């Protein structure tokens, strides 16, 4: 018996708990394909690369999704993360479009996406 169920994974990405909604756009042969609204956990992991004299700071956007929401997600698909707002409607982060750089399936029900801002 699995330790976590599909319902558990869906609750992790629930916007009421800490997830955000996003529009997933599947790209097939450089053409737009299916779209769907999914819930994700978005993170912008900080990193620092030390050089000989100066370090370089940056971040790598990442997202976690349930495999059930986008079972065929792959490199070059688009993910539009909807604007995040407070309960009173103030915008915390604007809507942002990302391209999937890597999709890492954990084989337990979640997929870790490495993202790049879409230009």
Number of C-alpha atoms within 10 A of each C-alpha: 4 6 6 10 12 14 9 12 17 20 16 19 22 16 14 9 10 13 21 18 19 22 17 23 20 21 17 12 6 9 7 12 12 9 14 12 16 21 24 26 21 21 14 13 10 10 11 10 9 10 8 5 5 8 10 9 10 12 11 13 17 21 21 21 26 25 20 14 17 17 13 11 23 18 16 20 22 25 28 18 24 16 14 17 12 9 7 6 8 9 12 10 12 11 12 13 18 20 20 21 16 18 21 13 17 10 8 14 17 20 23 18 23 20 25 18 15 13 6
